[in-house]
Amino acid sequence: MSKTTATLLLCLLPCSVAAEDWPHWRGNGRNGVVNESSHFRGGSWPSGKPLWSSNVNSGGSGPIVIGNRLYTMGWKKGRDFVYALDTKTGRIVWQQSYACPAYGRVSDGDKGLYSGPSSCPSYDKATGHLYTLSTDGDLICWNTRQQGKRVWSLNFYDAYRVPQRPKVGRRSLRDYGYTTAPLLHGETVIVEVGDDEGNLMAFSKETGKRLWVSESRDPAGHTGGPVPMVVEGLPCVAVLTIHNLLVARLDRGHEGETLAEFPWVTDFANNVATPTVSKNSIVISSEYNQYSTARIDVTRSGAKQVWKQPFASGLCPPVIHKGHVYWCWRGLYCLDFETGKPIWRGGVFGDTASCIATSDDRLIIWGRRGDLVLAEMADRSAKKYTELARRKDLMKNDAWPHIVLSGGKLFCRDRDGNMKCFVLTP
C-alpha cells in the first residue's frame, strides 16, 4: 500500500474524537457527563508531558472551552482578570480586568483555603457574550468577539445591599461571597443572589436589566450554580440554598414561583456540592451535620425523598450515569441510582476533587494537589473500585477548580492559577 493510499484511507475513517464545547459549569449537559472518550489504551495516562502550562492567577473558577478558546478567571493584587487563552498553545489572546477584593465584602471564614473568583463563566453561543460573577458580586457581560469589551455590569451588594449569610446550625458562620455560575436561559441570565428580595434573580442578557425575582427569599448557598430541569413539562431551575433544595418555575408568567422545596440545612452554610438533575430527580449531598446523600423526586405536587444514605460529598458534585451515582470526596463512591444502595468505594483522595464521566464508561478524577486519576465505572467494574492510571502531584496547591475535557484535551487547574493542558488523542 502506498503512503498516499494509506493517508486517504485514514482520512475516510470516522473521527474518533467528538469535539464537544464546554460552555458553562459542569459541561454541555451541566451534569459532568461528556460525549468524549478517555482514550485509555493501557500504560501511562495521559501519556507524555503537558501540551502547555500557564498561570491565570488565584481562584477556584473552573475554565470553559469554546472551539479553540479557553475562558477563565483569576485574581491578583486587587483585581479580577478575565482571560481568553488559545487551547493549542496556552497563549493569552486577550484579557480584561477590574478592581475587586480577594474575598466578598461581607465574607467570613476559611480564608486560608480560597481566594479570588469561585464561580465558573458562562458563554452564549448566539452572541459570543461571556458572563462572569466575582466573589464580590460583580456580574459582568463581555463581548468575546471584540477582545472582551465590556457590554454591561452590575454589583449585587451595591444594587441590593445583600446582607451577610446568617449563621445556621451549631457551628461558626461562613460566608464565601458569590460562588454560583450564571445560568443562561432564553433571553435571561439567572443568578442565585440570595437577597431578601429574592434568592434567584433574572437579568436581561442584552442589557442587564432585572426582569424577575424568585418567590423564595432564602439566603444563597455555596454551590457552583443553579441547574435547569423539566418537571412534568414545566421548565424549572433547581438550586440548593442555605435552607432548602429549591425548585422554581421558569415558564412564562410564572417565572420565579416556587414549585417545590425540600429542607436541607448544613452547618457552616456549607451546601457546596452542586445538585445533579436526572429527569425529575435531583441528587444532593452535604458533609457536616447532614453527612449524607439523598435522591429527591419532584412533581407539580412537591418534592419527595426517595432515599438517603450516610455517605457525603463535601465538595464534588455527584455524577449520574447509567443507573449509578458517583462522586469523589476522600474516596470515589458508587451508589445505585434507583435504591441508593452502596455498590463500592475506593481510592485515596483529598477533600478537593471533581470528576467527569466519559463516553467509554470511565471516570476522570482531578483532586488533592494535582492528582489526575482514571477509574472504571460500574459498567466495567461492577463489584470493586478499579484504578487504571494515576499521575500524582502535578500541582503545588489544591485542585479546587473543576476539571474540563473538550476536543480530546484535558484542562487542569489549581487554586493558584497554575494550568496544564494534556492531549488524550494521538
C-alpha positions in Angstrom: 0.0 0.0 0.0 1.4 3.4 -1.0 1.8 6.2 1.5 -0.8 8.3 -0.4 -3.3 5.4 -0.3 -2.8 4.9 3.4 -3.3 8.6 4.1 -6.5 8.6 2.1 -7.9 5.6 4.0 -7.1 7.3 7.3 -9.0 10.4 6.2 -12.0 8.3 5.3 -12.2 6.6 8.7 -14.7 8.1 11.1 -13.3 10.7 13.5 -12.6 9.2 16.9 -13.0 12.5 18.8 -16.3 14.2 19.4 -15.1 17.7 19.9 -17.7 19.0 22.4 -17.7 22.5 23.7 -17.7 23.1 27.5 -19.8 26.4 27.6 -20.6 26.5 31.3 -20.4 24.9 34.7 -20.1 21.1 34.5 -20.0 20.8 30.7 -22.5 20.8 27.9 -25.2 19.0 29.9 -24.4 20.7 33.2 -24.0 17.2 34.7 -20.3 16.2 34.5 -21.1 13.7 31.6 -19.2 14.3 28.4 -19.5 12.8 24.9 -15.8 12.1 24.6 -13.6 9.1 25.3 -10.9 8.8 27.9 -8.7 7.4 25.2 -7.1 5.0 27.6 -5.0 2.3 25.9 -3.1 0.9 28.9 0.1 2.1 30.4 0.7 5.7 31.3 -2.3 8.0 31.0 -2.3 10.7 29.9 0.9 9.9 28.1 3.7 12.4 27.8 4.2 15.9 29.1 1.6 18.6 29.1 0.9 20.3 25.7 1.3 23.6 27.6 1.4 25.1 31.0 0.2 28.6 32.0 -0.8 30.7 35.0 -4.1 32.7 35.3 -3.7 33.9 38.9 -5.5 32.7 42.0 -9.1 31.5 42.2 -11.4 28.5 42.2 -13.0 29.4 38.9 -13.2 26.4 36.5 -12.4 27.0 32.8 -14.8 26.7 30.0 -13.9 25.9 26.4 -15.5 27.1 23.1 -13.7 25.8 20.0 -10.1 26.8 20.2 -10.7 29.3 23.1 -10.5 28.7 26.8 -12.1 31.3 29.2 -11.4 31.5 32.9 -10.9 34.0 35.7 -8.2 34.8 38.3 -7.3 37.4 40.9 -4.1 39.3 41.6 -3.2 42.5 43.6 -6.7 43.8 44.0 -8.0 43.0 40.5 -10.0 40.2 38.9 -8.8 39.1 35.5 -10.9 37.5 32.7 -8.7 35.5 30.3 -9.1 34.1 26.8 -6.4 31.5 26.0 -5.6 29.7 22.8 -6.3 26.0 23.6 -3.5 24.8 21.4 -0.7 26.9 22.9 -1.9 28.3 26.2 -1.2 31.8 24.8 -3.3 34.7 26.2 -5.3 36.0 23.3 -6.9 38.8 25.3 -7.5 39.7 28.9 -9.7 42.2 30.8 -9.6 43.2 34.5 -11.4 45.3 37.1 -10.9 46.2 40.7 -12.1 43.5 43.1 -11.2 42.3 46.6 -9.9 38.8 47.1 -13.0 38.0 49.1 -16.5 39.2 49.2 -17.0 42.3 51.2 -19.1 40.6 53.9 -17.2 37.2 53.7 -16.3 35.3 56.8 -14.3 32.1 57.5 -11.8 29.8 55.9 -9.8 32.5 54.1 -6.7 30.3 54.1 -8.4 27.8 51.8 -9.5 30.1 49.0 -9.2 33.5 47.4 -10.3 35.2 44.2 -13.2 34.2 42.0 -15.0 30.9 42.7 -17.7 30.9 40.0 -17.4 29.5 36.5 -18.1 31.7 33.5 -21.0 31.0 31.1 -20.9 31.5 27.3 -23.7 32.5 25.0 -23.1 30.9 21.6 -25.6 33.1 19.8 -23.9 36.4 20.7 -20.4 35.4 21.8 -21.1 37.1 25.1 -19.3 35.8 28.2 -20.9 36.2 31.7 -18.8 36.2 34.8 -19.5 36.7 38.5 -16.9 37.8 41.0 -16.7 36.8 44.7 -17.8 40.3 45.5 -20.9 40.2 43.4 -19.8 41.8 40.1 -22.0 40.3 37.3 -20.4 41.3 34.0 -21.2 40.7 30.4 -18.2 40.6 28.0 -18.1 40.5 24.2 -15.6 37.8 23.2 -15.8 38.9 19.5 -14.4 42.3 20.5 -11.4 41.3 22.6 -13.6 41.1 25.7 -15.1 44.5 25.5 -17.4 45.1 28.5 -21.1 45.2 27.5 -22.7 45.8 30.9 -22.1 45.2 34.5 -23.7 45.5 38.0 -22.8 44.7 41.6 -25.2 42.9 43.8 -24.0 44.4 47.1 -24.2 47.9 45.6 -27.6 47.4 43.9 -29.4 45.4 46.5 -27.4 45.7 49.8 -27.3 41.9 50.1 -26.8 41.0 53.8 -24.2 38.6 55.1 -25.4 35.0 55.2 -26.9 34.1 58.6 -25.4 31.6 60.9 -27.1 28.2 60.5 -26.6 25.1 62.6 -24.3 24.8 65.6 -21.1 26.0 64.1 -19.4 29.2 63.2 -20.8 31.5 60.5 -19.4 31.0 57.0 -19.8 33.4 54.0 -17.6 32.8 51.0 -19.1 35.5 48.8 -20.6 34.6 45.4 -19.8 31.2 44.1 -22.6 30.5 41.7 -22.2 30.2 37.9 -24.6 32.3 35.9 -27.3 30.2 34.2 -28.3 31.3 30.7 -32.0 30.6 29.9 -33.7 32.1 26.9 -33.1 35.8 26.9 -32.1 35.9 30.6 -29.1 35.2 32.8 -30.2 33.7 36.2 -28.1 34.1 39.3 -28.5 33.0 42.9 -28.3 36.4 44.5 -29.6 35.4 48.0 -31.2 38.8 48.7 -34.2 39.5 50.9 -36.0 40.5 47.7 -35.4 37.0 46.2 -33.0 34.1 46.2 -32.9 34.0 42.4 -32.8 37.0 40.1 -33.1 37.0 36.3 -31.5 39.7 34.2 -31.7 40.6 30.5 -28.7 39.0 28.7 -28.6 42.0 26.4 -28.8 44.9 28.9 -28.5 43.6 32.5 -31.9 44.9 33.4 -33.6 42.9 36.1 -36.6 41.0 34.8 -37.9 38.9 37.8 -37.1 37.7 41.3 -37.9 34.4 42.8 -40.7 33.9 45.3 -38.2 32.2 47.6 -36.2 34.7 49.7 -33.7 32.2 51.1 -30.1 33.4 51.5 -27.7 31.9 48.9 -26.0 28.6 49.4 -22.4 28.0 48.3 -22.9 25.6 45.4 -21.4 26.0 41.9 -24.7 27.1 40.3 -28.4 26.6 39.6 -29.4 23.7 37.4 -32.2 23.6 34.7 -34.7 20.8 34.8 -38.1 20.0 33.4 -40.9 18.8 35.8 -44.0 17.4 34.1 -43.5 19.7 31.1 -42.7 22.8 33.1 -39.2 24.4 32.6 -37.7 24.9 36.1 -34.4 25.6 37.9 -33.1 23.8 40.9 -30.8 25.4 43.4 -29.5 24.4 46.9 -30.0 27.5 49.1 -28.7 27.9 52.6 -32.0 26.3 53.9 -33.6 24.3 51.1 -33.4 22.5 47.9 -35.5 25.0 45.8 -37.2 24.2 42.5 -38.6 27.4 40.9 -40.6 27.7 37.7 -39.3 29.3 34.5 -42.4 29.2 32.3 -43.8 32.4 31.0 -46.0 34.3 33.5 -44.8 32.1 36.4 -41.1 32.9 36.5 -39.6 32.5 39.9 -42.6 30.9 41.5 -41.8 28.1 43.9 -42.8 24.7 42.6 -41.2 22.6 45.4 -38.9 22.9 48.4 -37.1 20.2 50.4 -35.5 21.3 53.7 -31.7 20.8 53.7 -29.6 22.8 56.2 -25.9 22.2 56.7 -23.7 23.6 59.5 -21.4 26.4 58.3 -23.9 27.1 55.5 -21.8 24.6 53.6 -24.2 23.3 51.0 -21.3 23.2 48.5 -21.8 20.3 46.1 -24.0 21.4 43.1 -27.3 19.4 42.8 -27.3 17.0 39.9 -30.5 16.5 37.9 -31.7 13.5 36.0 -35.2 14.0 34.5 -37.4 14.8 37.5 -34.9 13.6 40.1 -32.3 15.6 42.0 -29.3 14.1 43.9 -27.9 16.4 46.7 -25.1 15.8 49.1 -23.5 17.7 52.0 -21.0 17.0 54.8 -21.1 18.2 58.5 -24.3 17.6 60.3 -26.0 16.2 57.2 -23.2 13.8 56.2 -25.5 12.2 53.6 -26.5 11.9 50.0 -30.2 11.9 49.0 -32.3 11.5 45.9 -35.3 13.8 45.8 -38.0 13.4 43.1 -40.0 16.5 42.1 -43.6 16.7 40.7 -46.0 19.5 40.4 -47.3 18.4 43.8 -43.9 19.0 45.5 -40.7 17.2 46.5 -40.4 13.7 48.0 -37.3 11.9 49.3 -36.7 8.6 47.6 -33.7 7.5 49.5 -31.0 8.9 51.8 -27.6 7.3 52.6 -24.9 8.1 55.2 -22.3 8.9 52.6 -21.3 12.5 51.8 -19.6 14.8 49.3 -18.1 17.8 50.9 -17.4 19.5 47.5 -17.6 17.3 44.4 -20.9 17.4 42.6 -22.5 14.0 42.0 -22.4 12.4 38.5 -25.4 10.3 37.5 -24.6 7.8 34.7 -26.3 4.6 33.5 -28.1 3.9 36.7 -25.4 4.8 39.1 -24.3 7.9 41.2 -20.7 8.8 41.6 -18.7 11.4 43.4 -15.1 11.8 44.7 -14.6 13.0 48.2 -11.7 11.4 50.1 -12.7 8.3 48.2 -14.6 7.5 45.0 -18.2 6.4 45.7 -20.6 4.5 43.6 -24.3 4.1 44.6 -27.3 2.6 42.8 -29.4 5.5 41.5 -32.7 3.7 42.0 -32.2 2.5 45.6 -29.3 4.4 46.9 -27.6 1.1 47.8 -23.8 1.4 48.0 -22.0 -0.5 45.3 -18.4 0.2 46.1 -15.9 2.8 47.4 -12.2 3.1 46.8 -9.1 5.1 46.1 -7.3 7.7 48.2 -8.2 11.3 47.5 -8.4 14.5 49.5 -11.2 16.9 50.1 -10.7 18.8 46.8 -11.9 16.8 43.8 -14.0 16.9 40.7 -14.9 14.1 38.4 -16.4 13.6 34.9 -17.9 10.6 33.2 -16.6 9.7 29.7 -18.3 8.0 26.8 -16.2 4.8 27.3 -17.7 4.4 30.8 -14.7 5.7 32.8 -14.3 8.5 35.4 -11.6 11.1 35.2 -10.9 12.5 38.7 -8.9 15.6 39.5 -8.1 16.0 43.2 -5.7 16.7 46.1 -2.8 18.8 44.9 -2.9 17.7 41.3 -3.6 14.0 41.3 -5.1 13.0 37.9 -6.8 9.6 38.1 -8.7 7.4 35.6 -11.0 4.8 37.1 -13.6 2.3 35.8 -17.3 2.9 36.2 -19.6 0.2 37.5 -20.4 -0.9 33.9 -16.8 -2.0 33.6 -16.1 -2.9 37.2 -19.4 -3.9 39.0 -18.0 -5.1 42.3 -15.0 -3.0 43.2 -13.1 0.2 42.6 -10.6 -0.2 39.8 -8.0 2.4 39.2 -6.4 2.4 35.7 -3.9 5.2 35.9 -2.7 8.0 38.3 -0.5 11.0 37.7 0.5 12.4 41.1 1.4 15.9 42.4 1.0 17.8 39.1 0.4 21.0 41.0 1.5 22.6 44.2 -1.8 23.6 45.6 -5.4 22.4 46.0 -7.3 21.3 42.9 -10.5 23.3 43.6 -11.3 24.3 40.0 -13.3 21.7 38.1 -11.5 19.6 35.5 -12.6 20.0 31.9 -12.4 17.7 28.9 -13.0 19.2 25.4 -11.8 18.3 22.0 -9.6 15.5 23.2 -7.8 17.8 25.6 -7.8 17.8 29.4 -7.5 21.2 31.2 -6.4 21.0 34.8 -6.1 23.9 37.2 -5.2 24.5 40.8 -6.3 27.4 43.1 -3.1 29.3 42.5 -4.0 29.6 38.8 -1.5 27.0 37.5 -3.0 25.4 34.5 -1.9 22.4 32.4 -3.3 21.0 29.2 -2.9 17.3 28.3 -3.7 15.8 24.9 -5.5 12.5 25.2 -5.7 11.8 21.4 -2.8 10.8 19.2 
